[in-house]
């Protein structure tokens, strides 16, 4: 029996789930590498560069993660 929810929710088909998993895994790796880079730059005394990378991380990576999560909530069920 088809549920009303299924008819109304025309989201992204589940066959695309692998793409989302890959993107999430790659973002997690990128996030880990950026955090290590920020730490290492600061450790070497490159505070200005470390702060600049941290600002880029905060502005772009974290924002992307939040927007992707909202997108998934909106279109995946």
DSSP file (Angstrom, degrees, kcal/mol; ACC not computed):
  #  RESIDUE AA STRUCTURE BP1 BP2  ACC     N-H-->O    O-->H-N    N-H-->O    O-->H-N    TCO  KAPPA ALPHA  PHI   PSI    X-CA   Y-CA   Z-CA
    1    1 A X              0   0    0      0, 0.0     2,-0.4     0, 0.0     0, 0.0   0.000 360.0 360.0 360.0 135.1    0.0    0.0    0.0
    2    2 A X        -     0   0    0      3,-0.0     2,-0.2     4,-0.0     3,-0.0  -0.697 360.0-140.4 -85.3 129.5    1.3    3.5   -0.9
    3    3 A X     >  -     0   0    0     -2,-0.4     4,-1.5     1,-0.1     3,-0.3  -0.578  16.3-123.2 -88.5 152.8    1.4    5.9    2.0
    4    4 A X  H  > S+     0   0    0      1,-0.2     4,-2.5    -2,-0.2     5,-0.2   0.865 112.9  59.4 -60.7 -36.9    0.5    9.5    1.6
    5    5 A X  H  > S+     0   0    0      1,-0.2     4,-2.3     2,-0.2    -1,-0.2   0.896 103.1  52.0 -60.0 -40.2    3.9   10.5    2.9
    6    6 A X  H  4 S+     0   0    0     -3,-0.3    -1,-0.2     1,-0.2    -2,-0.2   0.860 110.8  47.6 -65.0 -36.0    5.6    8.6    0.1
    7    7 A X  H  < S+     0   0    0     -4,-1.5    -2,-0.2     1,-0.2    -1,-0.2   0.908 116.2  42.9 -71.5 -41.8    3.5   10.4   -2.5
    8    8 A X  H  < S+     0   0    0     -4,-2.5     2,-1.2     1,-0.2    -2,-0.2   0.804 102.1  72.7 -76.4 -29.9    4.1   13.9   -1.0
    9    9 A X     <  +     0   0    0     -4,-2.3     2,-0.8    -5,-0.2    -1,-0.2  -0.722  52.5 168.6 -92.4  95.4    7.8   13.3   -0.4
   10   10 A X        +     0   0    0     -2,-1.2    -1,-0.1     3,-0.0     3,-0.1  -0.507  28.6 145.9-101.5  62.8    9.5   13.4   -3.7
   11   11 A X        -     0   0    0     -2,-0.8     2,-0.3     1,-0.2    65,-0.2   0.066  58.5 -53.5 -84.3-164.2   13.0   13.6   -2.4
   12   12 A X        -     0   0    0     63,-1.8    65,-0.3    60,-0.1    -1,-0.2  -0.600  64.8-109.5 -75.8 130.5   16.3   12.2   -3.6
   13   13 A X    >   -     0   0    0     -2,-0.3     3,-1.8     1,-0.1    -1,-0.1  -0.216  23.1-116.4 -61.2 151.7   16.0    8.4   -4.3
   14   14 A X  G >  S+     0   0    0      1,-0.3     3,-1.9     2,-0.2     4,-0.3   0.677 106.5  78.4 -65.4 -17.7   17.9    6.1   -1.9
   15   15 A X  G 3  S+     0   0    0      1,-0.3     3,-0.4     2,-0.1    -1,-0.3   0.677  88.6  59.0 -67.0 -13.4   20.2    4.9   -4.8
   16   16 A X  G X> S+     0   0    0     -3,-1.8     4,-1.4     1,-0.2     3,-0.8   0.373  74.4 100.8 -91.9   3.8   22.1    8.2   -4.4
   17   17 A X  H <> S+     0   0    0     -3,-1.9     4,-2.3     1,-0.3    -1,-0.2   0.849  73.9  60.7 -57.9 -36.6   22.9    7.4   -0.7
   18   18 A X  H 3> S+     0   0    0     -3,-0.4     4,-2.5    -4,-0.3    -1,-0.3   0.856 100.3  54.8 -61.1 -35.9   26.5    6.3   -1.7
   19   19 A X  H <> S+     0   0    0     -3,-0.8     4,-2.6     2,-0.2    -1,-0.2   0.935 109.0  47.1 -62.7 -45.9   27.2    9.8   -3.0
   20   20 A X  H  X S+     0   0    0     -4,-1.4     4,-2.6     1,-0.2    -2,-0.2   0.901 111.6  51.3 -63.2 -40.3   26.2   11.4    0.2
   21   21 A X  H  X S+     0   0    0     -4,-2.3     4,-2.4     2,-0.2    -1,-0.2   0.920 111.2  47.9 -62.2 -43.6   28.3    8.9    2.2
   22   22 A X  H  X S+     0   0    0     -4,-2.5     4,-2.7     2,-0.2    -2,-0.2   0.921 112.2  48.6 -63.4 -44.5   31.4    9.6    0.0
   23   23 A X  H  X S+     0   0    0     -4,-2.6     4,-2.6     1,-0.2     5,-0.2   0.930 112.2  48.9 -62.0 -44.8   31.0   13.3    0.3
   24   24 A X  H  X S+     0   0    0     -4,-2.6     4,-2.0     1,-0.2    -1,-0.2   0.900 112.4  48.2 -62.9 -40.6   30.6   13.1    4.1
   25   25 A X  H  X S+     0   0    0     -4,-2.4     4,-2.2     2,-0.2    -1,-0.2   0.916 112.8  48.0 -64.6 -43.2   33.7   10.8    4.3
   26   26 A X  H  X S+     0   0    0     -4,-2.7     4,-2.6     1,-0.2    -2,-0.2   0.885 111.1  50.3 -66.5 -38.6   35.8   13.2    2.2
   27   27 A X  H  X S+     0   0    0     -4,-2.6     4,-2.8     2,-0.2    -1,-0.2   0.891 109.1  52.5 -65.8 -38.5   34.7   16.2    4.2
   28   28 A X  H  X S+     0   0    0     -4,-2.0     4,-2.2    -5,-0.2    -2,-0.2   0.912 111.4  46.3 -63.2 -42.3   35.6   14.4    7.4
   29   29 A X  H  X S+     0   0    0     -4,-2.2     4,-2.5     2,-0.2    -2,-0.2   0.919 113.3  49.1 -65.1 -43.2   39.1   13.7    6.0
   30   30 A X  H  X S+     0   0    0     -4,-2.6     4,-2.7     1,-0.2     5,-0.2   0.915 110.8  50.8 -60.5 -43.8   39.5   17.3    4.7
   31   31 A X  H  X S+     0   0    0     -4,-2.8     4,-2.3     1,-0.2    -1,-0.2   0.914 110.4  48.9 -61.4 -44.2   38.4   18.6    8.1
   32   32 A X  H  X S+     0   0    0     -4,-2.2     4,-2.0     1,-0.2    -1,-0.2   0.919 113.1  47.2 -61.9 -44.8   41.0   16.3    9.9
   33   33 A X  H  X S+     0   0    0     -4,-2.5     4,-2.4     2,-0.2    -2,-0.2   0.888 111.8  50.0 -66.5 -39.4   43.8   17.4    7.6
   34   34 A X  H  X S+     0   0    0     -4,-2.7     4,-2.8     2,-0.2     5,-0.2   0.913 109.4  51.0 -66.0 -41.5   42.9   21.1    7.9
   35   35 A X  H  X S+     0   0    0     -4,-2.3     4,-2.2     1,-0.2    -1,-0.2   0.906 111.8  47.7 -61.4 -40.8   42.8   20.9   11.7
   36   36 A X  H  X S+     0   0    0     -4,-2.0     4,-2.9     2,-0.2    -2,-0.2   0.904 111.6  50.3 -66.5 -40.6   46.3   19.3   11.7
   37   37 A X  H  X S+     0   0    0     -4,-2.4     4,-2.8     2,-0.2     5,-0.2   0.924 110.5  49.3 -62.0 -45.1   47.6   21.9    9.3
   38   38 A X  H  X S+     0   0    0     -4,-2.8     4,-2.0     1,-0.2    -2,-0.2   0.925 113.5  47.0 -59.7 -45.0   46.3   24.7   11.5
   39   39 A X  H  X S+     0   0    0     -4,-2.2     4,-2.3    -5,-0.2    -2,-0.2   0.932 113.8  47.0 -62.4 -47.6   47.9   23.1   14.5
   40   40 A X  H  X S+     0   0    0     -4,-2.9     4,-1.7     2,-0.2     6,-0.2   0.882 110.5  51.8 -66.6 -38.9   51.2   22.5   12.8
   41   41 A X  H  <>S+     0   0    0     -4,-2.8     5,-2.5     1,-0.2    -1,-0.2   0.927 112.2  46.8 -62.2 -43.4   51.4   26.0   11.4
   42   42 A X  H ><5S+     0   0    0     -4,-2.0     3,-1.2    -5,-0.2    -2,-0.2   0.882 109.5  54.0 -64.4 -38.2   50.8   27.4   14.8
   43   43 A X  H 3<5S+     0   0    0     -4,-2.3    -1,-0.2     1,-0.3    -2,-0.2   0.828 106.0  53.2 -65.0 -32.9   53.4   25.1   16.3
   44   44 A X  T 3<5S-     0   0    0     -4,-1.7    -1,-0.3    -5,-0.1    -2,-0.2   0.420 123.3-104.1 -83.5   1.6   56.0   26.4   13.8
   45   45 A X  T < 5S+     0   0    0     -3,-1.2     2,-1.2    -4,-0.2     3,-0.3   0.587  83.3 129.5  88.1  10.4   55.3   30.0   14.8
   46   46 A X     >< +     0   0    0     -5,-2.5     4,-2.5    -6,-0.2     5,-0.2  -0.515  20.9 154.5 -95.6  65.8   53.3   30.8   11.7
   47   47 A X  H  >  +     0   0    0     -2,-1.2     4,-2.6     1,-0.2    -1,-0.2   0.883  68.1  52.1 -64.5 -41.3   50.4   32.3   13.7
   48   48 A X  H  > S+     0   0    0     -3,-0.3     4,-2.1     2,-0.2    -1,-0.2   0.935 113.9  43.2 -61.9 -46.5   49.1   34.6   11.0
   49   49 A X  H  > S+     0   0    0      2,-0.2     4,-2.5     1,-0.2     5,-0.2   0.895 113.1  52.6 -66.1 -40.7   49.0   31.8    8.4
   50   50 A X  H  X S+     0   0    0     -4,-2.5     4,-2.3     1,-0.2    -2,-0.2   0.913 110.4  47.7 -61.0 -43.5   47.4   29.5   11.0
   51   51 A X  H  X S+     0   0    0     -4,-2.6     4,-2.2     2,-0.2    -1,-0.2   0.871 110.3  52.7 -65.5 -37.8   44.7   32.0   11.7
   52   52 A X  H  X S+     0   0    0     -4,-2.1     4,-2.1     2,-0.2    -2,-0.2   0.922 111.3  45.1 -65.9 -43.7   44.1   32.6    8.0
   53   53 A X  H  X S+     0   0    0     -4,-2.5     4,-2.7     2,-0.2    -2,-0.2   0.896 112.1  53.3 -65.7 -39.2   43.6   28.8    7.4
   54   54 A X  H  X S+     0   0    0     -4,-2.3     4,-2.6    -5,-0.2    -2,-0.2   0.892 108.4  49.8 -62.2 -39.3   41.4   28.6   10.5
   55   55 A X  H  X S+     0   0    0     -4,-2.2     4,-2.7     2,-0.2    -1,-0.2   0.906 111.5  48.2 -66.4 -41.0   39.2   31.4    9.2
   56   56 A X  H  X>S+     0   0    0     -4,-2.1     4,-2.8     2,-0.2     5,-0.7   0.912 111.8  50.7 -63.4 -42.4   38.9   29.7    5.8
   57   57 A X  I  X>S+     0   0    0     -4,-2.7     5,-2.0     1,-0.2     4,-0.8   0.943 114.0  43.9 -58.8 -49.2   38.0   26.4    7.5
   58   58 A X  I  <>S+     0   0    0     -4,-2.6     5,-0.6     1,-0.2    -2,-0.2   0.914 117.9  44.2 -64.8 -43.1   35.4   28.1    9.6
   59   59 A X  I  <5S+     0   0    0     -4,-2.7    -2,-0.2    -5,-0.2    -1,-0.2   0.904 130.0  17.2 -71.4 -41.5   33.9   30.1    6.8
   60   60 A X  I  X5S+     0   0    0     -4,-2.8     4,-2.2    -5,-0.2    -3,-0.2   0.895 125.4  41.6-103.1 -48.7   33.8   27.5    4.1
   61   61 A X  I  X<S+     0   0    0     -4,-0.8     4,-2.5    -5,-0.7    -3,-0.2   0.950 119.4  41.8 -72.0 -49.1   34.1   23.9    5.5
   62   62 A X  I  ><S+     0   0    0     -5,-2.0     4,-2.2     1,-0.2     5,-0.2   0.916 116.0  50.8 -65.3 -41.1   31.9   24.3    8.5
   63   63 A X  H  ><S+     0   0    0     -5,-0.6     4,-2.5    -6,-0.3    -1,-0.2   0.909 110.6  49.7 -61.3 -41.8   29.3   26.3    6.5
   64   64 A X  H  X S+     0   0    0     -4,-2.2     4,-2.9     1,-0.2     5,-0.2   0.919 109.3  51.6 -62.9 -43.8   29.3   23.6    3.8
   65   65 A X  H  X S+     0   0    0     -4,-2.5     4,-2.3     1,-0.2    -1,-0.2   0.913 111.7  46.6 -59.9 -43.4   28.8   20.8    6.4
   66   66 A X  H  X S+     0   0    0     -4,-2.2     4,-2.3     2,-0.2    -1,-0.2   0.928 114.2  47.0 -65.2 -45.3   25.8   22.6    7.9
   67   67 A X  H  X S+     0   0    0     -4,-2.5     4,-2.3     2,-0.2    -2,-0.2   0.886 112.6  49.5 -66.2 -38.5   24.3   23.3    4.5
   68   68 A X  H  X S+     0   0    0     -4,-2.9     4,-2.7     2,-0.2    -1,-0.2   0.914 110.5  50.3 -65.6 -42.0   24.8   19.8    3.3
   69   69 A X  H  X S+     0   0    0     -4,-2.3     4,-2.3    -5,-0.2    -2,-0.2   0.913 111.9  47.7 -62.1 -42.5   23.2   18.4    6.5
   70   70 A X  H  X S+     0   0    0     -4,-2.3     4,-2.2     2,-0.2    -1,-0.2   0.894 111.1  51.7 -64.4 -39.6   20.2   20.7    6.0
   71   71 A X  H  X S+     0   0    0     -4,-2.3     4,-2.5     2,-0.2     5,-0.3   0.919 110.0  49.1 -61.8 -44.5   20.0   19.6    2.4
   72   72 A X  H  X S+     0   0    0     -4,-2.7     4,-2.4     1,-0.2    -2,-0.2   0.909 111.3  49.1 -62.9 -42.5   20.0   16.0    3.4
   73   73 A X  H  < S+     0   0    0     -4,-2.3    -1,-0.2     1,-0.2    -2,-0.2   0.888 114.2  47.0 -62.8 -38.1   17.3   16.5    6.0
   74   74 A X  H  < S+     0   0    0     -4,-2.2    -2,-0.2    -5,-0.2    -1,-0.2   0.901 126.6  22.9 -71.8 -41.5   15.2   18.4    3.5
   75   75 A X  H  < S+     0   0    0     -4,-2.5   -63,-1.8    -5,-0.1     2,-0.4   0.579 112.9  65.4-109.2 -11.5   15.4   15.9    0.6
   76   76 A X     <        0   0    0     -4,-2.4   -63,-0.1    -5,-0.3   -62,-0.0  -0.878 360.0 360.0-112.0 146.9   16.3   12.6    2.1
   77   77 A X              0   0    0     -2,-0.4    -1,-0.1   -65,-0.3    -4,-0.1   0.393 360.0 360.0-130.2 360.0   14.0   10.7    4.4
